[in-house]
Amino acid sequence: MSVIADNCPDIKVTVVDLSQTQIDAWKTDDLPIYEPGLLDVVQRARGRNLFFSTDVSQAIIEADIIFISVNTPTKISGIGAGRAANIKNCELCARKIAEVATTNKIVVEKSTVPVKTAESVKRVLSANEKGLKFQVLSNPEFLAEGTAIDDLQNPSRVLIGGDEHLPEGKQAIATLASVYMHWVPSDRIISTNLWSSELSKLVANAFLAQRVSSINSISALCEATGANILQVSHAVGCDPRIGNKFLNASVGFGGSCFQKDILNLVYLCESFGLNEVAHYWHQVVLMNDYQKRRFSKMIVESMFNTITGKKIAIFGFAFKKDTGDTRETAAASVMADLVQECAQLHVYDPQVRRDQMFIEFEYTNGINKTTHPNIESMIVTESDPYECADKAHAIAILTEWDEFKTYDYKRLYDSMAKPAFIFDGRNILNHEALHEIGFEVHAIGKQASPIA
């Protein structure tokens, strides 16, 4: 919404939320989320044509176009638990719109939703007793966290799904397209029917995640045979039919989209009796889980099969660099395994707060003060990487922050217990240089370089 406001000064954009704390934060320069370039965009538009409010009803009444941009987490109970998306928030938004709207509206699904959610939204809206007409569009987002502003300012495509066969549906699509055409070339704006738009988002994320799981599966083979995953991925990526994107082996993918969308796709296939298709896509998630467990196992086995009471420095908790997002982060899974082994974990991440970390532990792994009474003392958050690694037995790189490449690893090594281990879960460090310093180095998809 900030990017739309930035590019469309003639359009008033009001972002509403039930949380006063969130809205208050958006009115300051300490934004509630971290994204490179976002503050600049907000500062240019805020107070001019970008506004933040908790007055949901008034914003609905005033709006011509309403974007539904709410969380759609995977269900944790009931039918489809563990796979299906919970679209409760989408339905609640639709009911609120129907309740307070006084004029016809265009309602846009911006959230990642299961196929045919738009049908549910349409039915709720059409049940209004005021004779109002609502056009429902699907407009999924294809940005990536960490590069979101660039992705939005120069998108590869803008997808708008609607009722193409109806004149009012075509008009609604054209109206939303006219907003994007303030800065997006018209040939990048694609219109489809509602179902194609909704499915395209799930399939795009599934294809990207599939590439990650595919290269991660080969990383295990590389470690077993002595091949180098960096060399293999480079050789494979040089084939123009394959390309080099999403071929970096790592400890596993995370984030709010990949796993949720694949499980959603799996549930959709199961619902239509396409069990073989469901099994195929589910394997992508299973491979990702395997990769995280494999990395945890590497740490324990390399450190003489016991890490009880040992201090392990964790560099990075966000699911990827240049974001403070911790949802489904691989770090939470790896650290949960290390907690079970009674390790003492010290964590440094330049953007993640301690409270965020423990929210993710509870949501993803069910770890809290009740299940693990000593969890607060077992996990220490640090504001300085050198303090984090002081007297540690090992460093584990779990997020690919660029700053991790610039540290003085000789200084880190000198302060650590010996033998000193480094486990590079993102393959971002110079392993030969680390080995020369004296580290025992273990990395994804490469055989270990033990201390000579």
C-alpha positions as CSV (number, residue, x, y, z in Angstrom):
1,M,0.0,0.0,0.0
2,S,2.9,2.3,0.7
3,V,4.3,1.7,-2.8
4,I,0.9,2.3,-4.4
5,A,0.6,5.6,-2.5
6,D,4.2,6.6,-3.5
7,N,3.5,6.1,-7.1
8,C,-0.1,7.4,-7.2
9,P,-0.2,10.8,-5.4
10,D,-3.7,11.4,-6.7
11,I,-5.0,8.3,-4.9
12,K,-5.7,8.3,-1.1
13,V,-4.5,5.2,0.6
14,T,-5.6,4.4,4.1
15,V,-4.2,1.4,5.9
16,V,-6.4,0.1,8.8
17,D,-5.7,-2.4,11.6
18,L,-7.5,-3.3,14.8
19,S,-4.2,-3.0,16.7
20,Q,-3.6,0.5,18.0
21,T,0.0,-0.5,18.7
22,Q,0.7,-1.4,15.1
23,I,-1.0,1.7,13.7
24,D,0.9,3.9,16.1
25,A,4.2,2.4,15.0
26,W,3.4,3.0,11.3
27,K,3.1,6.7,12.2
28,T,6.7,6.8,13.4
29,D,10.0,6.1,11.8
30,D,10.4,3.0,13.9
31,L,8.2,0.8,11.6
32,P,6.8,-2.4,13.0
33,I,8.5,-4.4,10.2
34,Y,12.0,-4.2,8.7
35,E,12.3,-4.0,4.9
36,P,15.2,-2.2,3.1
37,G,13.9,1.0,1.5
38,L,10.4,0.8,3.1
39,L,11.0,3.8,5.5
40,D,11.9,6.0,2.6
41,V,8.7,5.1,0.7
42,V,6.5,5.6,3.8
43,Q,8.1,9.0,4.6
44,R,7.5,10.3,1.1
45,A,3.8,9.4,1.1
46,R,2.8,9.5,4.8
47,G,0.6,12.5,5.6
48,R,0.2,13.3,1.9
49,N,-1.9,10.5,0.6
50,L,-0.9,7.6,2.9
51,F,-2.7,7.4,6.2
52,F,-2.8,4.9,9.0
53,S,-5.9,4.4,11.2
54,T,-7.9,2.0,13.5
55,D,-11.2,3.4,12.2
56,V,-12.0,0.5,10.0
57,S,-15.6,1.4,9.4
58,Q,-14.9,4.9,8.2
59,A,-12.2,3.7,5.9
60,I,-14.6,1.1,4.4
61,I,-17.3,3.8,3.9
62,E,-14.9,6.1,2.1
63,A,-13.1,3.6,-0.1
64,D,-13.7,2.7,-3.7
65,I,-11.3,-0.2,-3.6
66,I,-10.7,-2.3,-0.5
67,F,-7.7,-4.7,-0.2
68,I,-8.1,-7.6,2.2
69,S,-4.5,-8.1,3.4
70,V,-4.8,-10.3,6.4
71,N,-3.0,-13.4,7.7
72,T,-4.1,-16.8,6.5
73,P,-2.2,-19.3,8.6
74,T,-2.3,-23.0,8.3
75,K,-5.1,-24.6,10.3
76,I,-3.9,-26.2,13.5
77,S,-7.1,-28.1,14.3
78,G,-10.2,-29.4,12.5
79,I,-10.7,-30.6,9.0
80,G,-7.5,-30.1,7.0
81,A,-5.4,-29.3,10.0
82,G,-1.7,-29.0,9.1
83,R,-2.4,-28.4,5.5
84,A,-5.5,-26.2,4.8
85,A,-5.3,-22.4,5.2
86,N,-7.5,-20.8,7.8
87,I,-9.4,-18.1,6.0
88,K,-11.4,-16.9,9.0
89,N,-9.8,-13.5,8.8
90,C,-10.8,-13.1,5.1
91,E,-14.4,-13.9,5.9
92,L,-14.4,-11.6,8.9
93,C,-13.2,-8.8,6.7
94,A,-15.9,-9.5,4.1
95,R,-18.6,-9.5,6.8
96,K,-17.4,-6.2,8.1
97,I,-17.4,-4.7,4.6
98,A,-20.9,-5.9,4.0
99,E,-22.0,-4.6,7.4
100,V,-20.8,-1.0,7.1
101,A,-20.5,-0.2,3.4
102,T,-23.0,2.3,2.0
103,T,-21.9,2.2,-1.7
104,N,-20.7,-0.4,-4.2
105,K,-17.1,-1.5,-3.8
106,I,-14.3,-3.4,-5.5
107,V,-12.9,-5.9,-3.0
108,V,-9.4,-7.2,-3.7
109,E,-7.9,-10.4,-2.2
110,K,-4.3,-9.5,-1.4
111,S,-3.7,-12.3,1.1
112,T,-2.4,-15.6,-0.2
113,V,-5.5,-17.8,-0.1
114,P,-6.7,-21.2,-1.1
115,V,-8.4,-21.5,-4.5
116,K,-12.0,-20.5,-4.4
117,T,-11.7,-18.2,-1.4
118,A,-13.0,-15.4,-3.6
119,E,-16.2,-17.4,-4.0
120,S,-16.7,-17.4,-0.2
121,V,-16.0,-13.7,0.0
122,K,-18.4,-13.0,-2.9
123,R,-21.2,-15.0,-1.2
124,V,-20.7,-13.2,2.1
125,L,-20.8,-9.8,0.4
126,S,-23.7,-10.6,-1.9
127,A,-25.8,-11.5,1.2
128,N,-26.0,-7.9,2.2
129,E,-29.5,-6.6,2.6
130,K,-28.8,-3.1,1.2
131,G,-28.8,-4.0,-2.5
132,L,-25.1,-3.1,-2.8
133,K,-23.0,-4.7,-5.6
134,F,-19.5,-5.9,-4.9
135,Q,-16.9,-7.0,-7.4
136,V,-14.3,-9.4,-6.0
137,L,-10.8,-9.5,-7.6
138,S,-7.7,-11.6,-6.8
139,N,-4.4,-9.7,-6.9
140,P,-1.7,-11.9,-5.3
141,E,1.7,-10.5,-4.5
142,F,4.9,-11.9,-5.9
143,L,7.4,-9.9,-3.8
144,A,10.2,-11.5,-1.8
145,E,11.0,-10.3,1.7
146,G,14.3,-8.4,1.7
147,T,13.8,-7.1,-1.9
148,A,10.1,-6.3,-1.5
149,I,10.4,-2.6,-2.4
150,D,12.4,-3.2,-5.6
151,D,10.0,-6.1,-6.5
152,L,7.0,-3.8,-6.2
153,Q,8.6,-0.8,-7.9
154,N,9.6,-3.0,-10.9
155,P,7.4,-6.1,-10.8
156,S,7.9,-9.0,-13.2
157,R,4.1,-9.1,-13.5
158,V,0.9,-7.9,-11.8
159,L,-1.8,-10.5,-11.8
160,I,-5.5,-9.5,-11.5
161,G,-8.1,-12.2,-11.5
162,G,-11.8,-11.4,-11.8
163,D,-15.1,-12.3,-13.5
164,E,-13.8,-11.8,-17.1
165,H,-17.0,-13.0,-18.7
166,L,-19.1,-10.2,-17.0
167,P,-19.0,-6.5,-18.1
168,E,-18.9,-5.4,-14.5
169,G,-16.1,-7.9,-13.8
170,K,-14.1,-6.5,-16.8
171,Q,-14.6,-3.0,-15.5
172,A,-13.4,-3.9,-12.1
173,I,-10.2,-5.5,-13.5
174,A,-9.6,-2.4,-15.6
175,T,-10.1,-0.1,-12.6
176,L,-7.5,-1.9,-10.5
177,A,-5.2,-2.1,-13.5
178,S,-5.4,1.7,-13.9
179,V,-3.9,2.0,-10.4
180,Y,-0.9,-0.1,-11.3
181,M,-0.5,1.6,-14.7
182,H,0.7,4.7,-12.9
183,W,4.2,3.0,-12.9
184,V,3.9,-0.6,-14.3
185,P,4.0,-1.1,-18.1
186,S,0.6,-2.4,-19.3
187,D,2.2,-5.5,-20.9
188,R,3.2,-6.7,-17.4
189,I,-0.4,-6.5,-16.1
190,I,-2.0,-9.9,-16.6
191,S,-5.7,-10.6,-16.2
192,T,-7.2,-14.0,-15.6
193,N,-10.2,-15.6,-14.1
194,L,-10.4,-15.7,-10.3
195,W,-9.4,-19.3,-9.9
196,S,-6.3,-19.0,-12.2
197,S,-5.1,-16.0,-10.2
198,E,-5.5,-17.7,-6.8
199,L,-3.8,-20.9,-8.0
200,S,-1.0,-19.1,-9.7
201,K,0.3,-17.7,-6.4
202,L,0.3,-21.2,-4.8
203,V,2.0,-22.8,-7.8
204,A,4.7,-20.1,-8.1
205,N,5.7,-20.5,-4.5
206,A,5.5,-24.3,-4.8
207,F,7.9,-24.3,-7.8
208,L,10.4,-22.0,-6.1
209,A,10.3,-24.2,-2.9
210,Q,10.7,-27.3,-5.0
211,R,14.0,-26.0,-6.4
212,V,15.3,-25.3,-2.9
213,S,14.3,-28.8,-1.7
214,S,15.8,-30.4,-4.9
215,I,19.2,-28.8,-4.4
216,N,19.1,-29.5,-0.7
217,S,18.5,-33.2,-1.4
218,I,21.6,-33.2,-3.6
219,S,23.6,-31.5,-0.8
220,A,23.3,-34.7,1.3
221,L,24.7,-36.7,-1.6
222,C,27.6,-34.3,-2.0
223,E,28.5,-34.6,1.6
224,A,28.5,-38.4,1.3
225,T,30.5,-38.6,-1.9
226,G,33.0,-35.7,-1.6
227,A,31.3,-33.6,-4.3
228,N,31.0,-29.8,-3.7
229,I,27.4,-28.5,-3.8
230,L,28.6,-25.1,-4.9
231,Q,30.3,-26.6,-7.9
232,V,27.3,-28.8,-8.7
233,S,24.8,-26.0,-8.4
234,H,26.9,-23.7,-10.6
235,A,27.3,-26.4,-13.3
236,V,23.6,-27.2,-13.2
237,G,22.6,-23.6,-13.1
238,C,24.5,-22.8,-16.3
239,D,22.0,-24.7,-18.3
240,P,19.6,-21.9,-19.6
241,R,16.7,-24.3,-19.4
242,I,17.3,-24.6,-15.6
243,G,18.9,-21.2,-14.6
244,N,20.8,-20.4,-11.5
245,K,18.0,-19.0,-9.3
246,F,17.0,-20.8,-6.1
247,L,19.9,-23.3,-6.4
248,N,21.8,-22.3,-3.2
249,A,21.8,-25.2,-0.8
250,S,21.1,-24.2,2.8
251,V,19.7,-25.4,6.1
252,G,16.2,-25.1,4.7
253,F,13.7,-22.6,3.5
254,G,11.3,-20.7,5.8
255,G,9.1,-17.7,5.7
256,S,5.4,-17.1,5.7
257,C,4.7,-18.4,2.2
258,F,6.5,-21.5,0.9
259,Q,5.5,-24.2,3.4
260,K,2.0,-22.8,4.0
261,D,1.3,-22.5,0.3
262,I,2.6,-26.0,-0.6
263,L,0.6,-27.5,2.2
264,N,-2.4,-25.6,0.9
265,L,-1.8,-27.0,-2.6
266,V,-1.4,-30.5,-1.1
267,Y,-4.8,-30.2,0.7
268,L,-6.4,-28.9,-2.5
269,C,-5.1,-31.9,-4.4
270,E,-6.3,-34.3,-1.7
271,S,-9.7,-32.6,-1.8
272,F,-10.1,-33.5,-5.4
273,G,-8.8,-37.1,-4.9
274,L,-5.5,-36.3,-6.7
275,N,-3.5,-38.2,-4.1
276,E,-0.4,-38.9,-6.3
277,V,-0.2,-35.1,-7.0
278,A,-0.6,-34.4,-3.3
279,H,2.2,-36.8,-2.4
280,Y,4.5,-35.3,-5.0
281,W,4.2,-31.8,-3.6
282,H,4.2,-32.9,0.0
283,Q,7.7,-34.3,-0.5
284,V,9.0,-30.8,-1.0
285,V,8.0,-30.0,2.6
286,L,9.3,-33.3,3.9
287,M,12.6,-32.7,2.2
288,N,12.8,-29.3,3.9
289,D,12.1,-30.8,7.3
290,Y,14.8,-33.5,6.6
291,Q,17.4,-30.8,5.7
292,K,16.8,-29.0,9.0
293,R,17.0,-32.2,11.1
294,R,20.1,-33.2,9.1
295,F,21.9,-30.0,10.0
296,S,21.1,-30.4,13.7
297,K,22.4,-34.0,13.6
298,M,25.6,-32.7,11.9
299,I,26.2,-30.4,14.8
300,V,25.7,-33.0,17.5
301,E,27.6,-35.8,15.8
302,S,30.5,-33.5,14.9
303,M,30.8,-32.3,18.5
304,F,31.6,-35.8,19.9
305,N,27.9,-36.8,20.0
306,T,27.1,-34.5,23.0
307,I,26.4,-30.8,23.3
308,T,24.9,-31.0,26.8
309,G,25.9,-27.8,28.6
310,K,28.0,-26.6,25.7
311,K,27.7,-23.0,24.5
312,I,26.7,-22.7,20.9
313,A,26.6,-19.2,19.2
314,I,23.7,-18.9,16.8
315,F,24.3,-16.2,14.1
316,G,20.9,-15.3,12.6
317,F,17.4,-16.1,13.5
318,A,15.4,-14.4,10.7
319,F,14.3,-16.8,8.0
320,K,16.5,-14.9,5.4
321,K,18.7,-11.8,5.3
322,D,17.3,-8.3,5.1
323,T,14.1,-9.0,7.0
324,G,13.1,-9.3,10.6
325,D,10.5,-12.0,9.7
326,T,10.9,-15.2,11.7
327,R,7.9,-17.1,10.5
328,E,8.7,-20.8,9.8
329,T,12.4,-19.9,10.1
330,A,14.8,-22.9,9.9
331,A,16.7,-21.5,12.9
332,A,13.7,-22.2,15.2
333,S,13.7,-25.9,14.2
334,V,17.5,-26.3,14.5
335,M,17.6,-24.5,17.8
336,A,14.7,-26.6,19.1
337,D,16.7,-29.7,18.4
338,L,19.7,-28.3,20.2
339,V,17.5,-27.3,23.2
340,Q,16.4,-31.0,23.4
341,E,20.1,-31.9,23.6
342,C,20.5,-29.4,26.5
343,A,22.9,-27.0,24.8
344,Q,23.3,-23.4,26.0
345,L,22.4,-21.2,23.0
346,H,23.5,-17.6,22.6
347,V,21.7,-15.9,19.6
348,Y,22.6,-12.8,17.6
349,D,20.5,-11.4,14.9
350,P,20.6,-7.7,13.8
351,Q,16.9,-7.4,13.3
352,V,15.0,-10.0,15.4
353,R,13.8,-9.2,18.9
354,R,13.8,-11.7,21.8
355,D,10.0,-11.7,22.1
356,Q,9.6,-12.4,18.4
357,M,12.0,-15.4,18.8
358,F,10.0,-16.9,21.6
359,I,6.7,-16.4,19.8
360,E,8.0,-18.4,16.9
361,F,9.4,-21.1,19.2
362,E,5.9,-21.6,20.6
363,Y,4.1,-21.4,17.3
364,T,6.4,-23.7,15.3
365,N,7.7,-26.0,17.9
366,G,5.4,-25.8,20.9
367,I,8.2,-24.7,23.1
368,N,7.4,-22.4,26.0
369,K,8.0,-21.9,29.7
370,T,5.4,-24.6,30.5
371,T,6.9,-27.3,28.2
372,H,10.5,-26.2,29.0
373,P,10.7,-24.4,32.4
374,N,14.4,-23.5,31.8
375,I,14.0,-22.2,28.2
376,E,14.6,-18.6,29.2
377,S,18.0,-19.4,30.6
378,M,18.9,-21.9,27.9
379,I,18.5,-19.3,25.2
380,V,20.4,-16.0,25.6
381,T,20.0,-13.2,23.1
382,E,23.0,-11.0,22.5
383,S,23.5,-7.6,20.9
384,D,27.1,-8.1,19.9
385,P,28.4,-11.1,17.8
386,Y,31.7,-11.2,19.6
387,E,30.0,-11.4,23.0
388,C,27.8,-14.1,21.5
389,A,30.7,-16.3,20.5
390,D,32.9,-15.6,23.6
391,K,33.8,-19.0,25.2
392,A,31.5,-20.8,22.8
393,H,32.3,-24.3,21.5
394,A,30.7,-23.6,18.1
395,I,29.2,-21.0,15.8
396,A,26.2,-22.0,13.7
397,I,25.3,-19.7,10.8
398,L,21.5,-19.9,10.3
399,T,20.8,-16.7,8.3
400,E,22.8,-15.3,5.4
401,W,23.2,-11.8,6.7
402,D,26.0,-10.0,4.7
403,E,27.6,-8.7,7.9
404,F,28.4,-12.3,9.0
405,K,31.0,-12.4,6.1
406,T,32.8,-9.4,7.4
407,Y,33.6,-10.4,11.0
408,D,37.1,-10.9,12.3
409,Y,37.0,-14.7,12.6
410,K,40.5,-14.9,14.0
411,R,39.3,-12.8,17.0
412,L,36.2,-15.0,17.3
413,Y,38.4,-18.2,17.2
414,D,40.7,-16.9,19.9
415,S,37.8,-16.2,22.2
416,M,36.2,-19.7,21.8
417,A,36.7,-23.0,23.5
418,K,38.8,-25.5,21.6
419,P,38.4,-27.3,19.4
420,A,36.3,-24.5,17.8
421,F,33.6,-25.5,15.3
422,I,31.8,-23.5,12.6
423,F,28.6,-24.9,11.0
424,D,27.8,-22.8,8.0
425,G,24.2,-23.5,7.2
426,R,24.1,-20.9,4.4
427,N,27.5,-21.5,2.7
428,I,28.4,-17.8,2.9
429,L,31.9,-18.0,4.6
430,N,35.4,-18.6,3.2
431,H,35.8,-22.2,4.5
432,E,39.4,-22.5,3.5
433,A,40.4,-19.4,5.4
434,L,38.5,-20.5,8.5
435,H,40.3,-23.9,8.3
436,E,43.6,-22.1,8.2
437,I,42.7,-20.1,11.3
438,G,42.1,-23.4,13.1
439,F,38.3,-23.9,12.9
440,E,36.8,-27.3,12.3
441,V,34.4,-26.3,9.5
442,H,31.2,-28.1,8.5
443,A,29.0,-26.8,5.7
444,I,26.0,-27.8,3.7
445,G,26.9,-30.0,0.7
446,K,30.6,-30.1,1.4
447,Q,32.7,-32.6,3.3
448,A,34.0,-31.4,6.6
449,S,37.5,-29.7,6.8
450,P,38.6,-31.0,10.2
451,I,41.5,-29.5,12.2
452,A,44.8,-30.8,10.8
